[in-house]
Amino acid sequence: MSSHTGERLYRVHWLPGTDILRGSCHCGAERLAEEPIELWEWLLGHPQGHQAAAVPAPDPRTRLAMPA
């Protein structure tokens, strides 16, 4: 999913096999999150939060979907 406004391009990608989303800002900053609302708020709140150290995401290996 992406949103494009003028010179700004935001992308949100799901990391298959996990509950993790990766957001990419037009400035090149990226962030991992489990909640889409949190990720979109971070993307649309540009430039706030883009200069801070990235928050580590949960280890995807512990979040893998297991077949029933």
VENZIHU-V952938 format. One record per backbone hydrogen bond with DSSP energy under -0.5 kcal/mol. CO is the residue of the C=O (numbers start at 1). NH is the residue of the N-H. Records with the same first field share a line. If there is no record, write none. Layout:
CO = NH, NH
This chain:
1 = 12
3 = 10
5 = 8
8 = 5
10 = 3
11 = 24
13 = 22
14 = 16
15 = 18
17 = 65
20 = 15
21 = 23, 33
22 = 13
23 = 31
24 = 11
25 = 28
29 = 25
31 = 23
33 = 21
34 = 36
35 = 39
36 = 40
37 = 41
38 = 42
39 = 43
40 = 44
41 = 45
43 = 46
45 = 48
47 = 50
59 = 62
60 = 63
